[in-house]
Amino acid sequence: MTPPPQQITQLLKDWGNRDHSARDELMRLVYEELRHMAHQYMRRESPGHTLQTSALIHEAFLRLVDQSEIQW
């Protein structure tokens, strides 16, 4: 079940205000959807590529976490 957009937006705002529990809750809520999207993307890659679906999600997460001063 996809969470309502308002809930996601609020969690993003809370995370932007340094609430790390909001970040954890956000990832819990959207991880499966991100995994599905990454899987669909990876299916279009050429055979023999080495990046896995979960690695793609984790790389995106690390880039998000590394951002500073994001205003959602």
Contact map, one row per residue, 1 for C-alpha under 8 A:
111000000000000000000000000000000000000000000000000000000000000000000000
111100000000000000000000000011001000000000000000000000000000000000000000
111110110000000000000000000011000000000000000000000000000000000000000000
011111110000000000000000000000000000000000000000000000000000000000000000
001111111000000000000000000000000000000000000000000000000000000000000000
000111111100000000000000000000000000000000000000000000000000000000000000
001111111110000000000000000000000000000000000000000000000000000000000000
001111111111000000000000010000000000000000000000000000000000000000000000
000011111111100000000000000000000000000000000000000000000000000000000001
000001111111110000000000000000000000000000000000000000000000000000000000
000000111111111000000110110000000000000000000000000000000000000000000000
000000011111111100000110010000000000000000000000000000000000000000000001
000000001111111110000000000000000000000000000000000000000000000000000011
000000000111111111100110000000000000000000000000000000000000000000000000
000000000011111111111110000000000000000000000000000000000000000000000000
000000000001111111100000000000000000000000000000000000000000000000001111
000000000000111111100000000000000000000000000000000000000000000000000000
000000000000011111110000000000000000000000000000000000000000000000000000
000000000000011111111110000000000000000000000000000000000000000000000000
000000000000001001111111000000000000000000000000000000000000000000000000
000000000000001000111111100000000000000000000000000000000000000000000000
000000000011011000111111110000000000000000000000000000000000000000000000
000000000011011000111111111000000000000000000000000000000000000000000000
000000000000000000011111111100000000000000000000000000000000000000000000
000000000010000000001111111110000000000000000000000000000000000000000000
000000010011000000000111111111000000000000000000000000000000000000000000
000000000000000000000011111111100000000000000000000000000000000000000000
000000000000000000000001111111100000000000000000000000000000000000000000
011000000000000000000000111111110000000000000000000000000000000000000000
011000000000000000000000011111111100000000000000000000000000000000000000
000000000000000000000000001111111110000000000000000000000000000000000000
000000000000000000000000000011111111000000000000000000000000000000000000
010000000000000000000000000001111111100000000000000000000000000000000000
000000000000000000000000000001111111110000000000000000001000000000000000
000000000000000000000000000000111111111000000000000011001000000000000000
000000000000000000000000000000011111111100000000000000000000000000000000
000000000000000000000000000000001111111110000000000000000000000000000000
000000000000000000000000000000000111111111000000000011011000000000000000
000000000000000000000000000000000011111111100000000010000000000000000000
000000000000000000000000000000000001111111110000000000000000000000000000
000000000000000000000000000000000000111111111000000000000000000000000000
000000000000000000000000000000000000011111111000000110000000000000000000
000000000000000000000000000000000000001111111000000000000000000000000000
000000000000000000000000000000000000000111111100000000000000000000000000
000000000000000000000000000000000000000011111110100000000000000000000000
000000000000000000000000000000000000000000011111100000000000000000000000
000000000000000000000000000000000000000000001111100000000000000000000000
000000000000000000000000000000000000000000000111110000000000000000000000
000000000000000000000000000000000000000000001111111000000000000000000000
000000000000000000000000000000000000000000000001111100000000000000000000
000000000000000000000000000000000000000000000000111110110000000000000000
000000000000000000000000000000000000000001000000011111110000000000000000
000000000000000000000000000000000010011001000000001111111000000000000000
000000000000000000000000000000000010010000000000000111111100000000000000
000000000000000000000000000000000000000000000000001111111110000000000000
000000000000000000000000000000000000010000000000001111111111000000000000
000000000000000000000000000000000110010000000000000011111111100000000000
000000000000000000000000000000000000000000000000000001111111110000000000
000000000000000000000000000000000000000000000000000000111111111000000000
000000000000000000000000000000000000000000000000000000011111111100000000
000000000000000000000000000000000000000000000000000000001111111110000000
000000000000000000000000000000000000000000000000000000000111111111000000
000000000000000000000000000000000000000000000000000000000011111111100000
000000000000000000000000000000000000000000000000000000000001111111100000
000000000000000000000000000000000000000000000000000000000000111111100000
000000000000000000000000000000000000000000000000000000000000011111110000
000000000000000000000000000000000000000000000000000000000000001111111100
000000000000000000000000000000000000000000000000000000000000000001111100
000000000000000100000000000000000000000000000000000000000000000000111110
000000000000000100000000000000000000000000000000000000000000000000111111
000000000000100100000000000000000000000000000000000000000000000000001111
000000001001100100000000000000000000000000000000000000000000000000000111
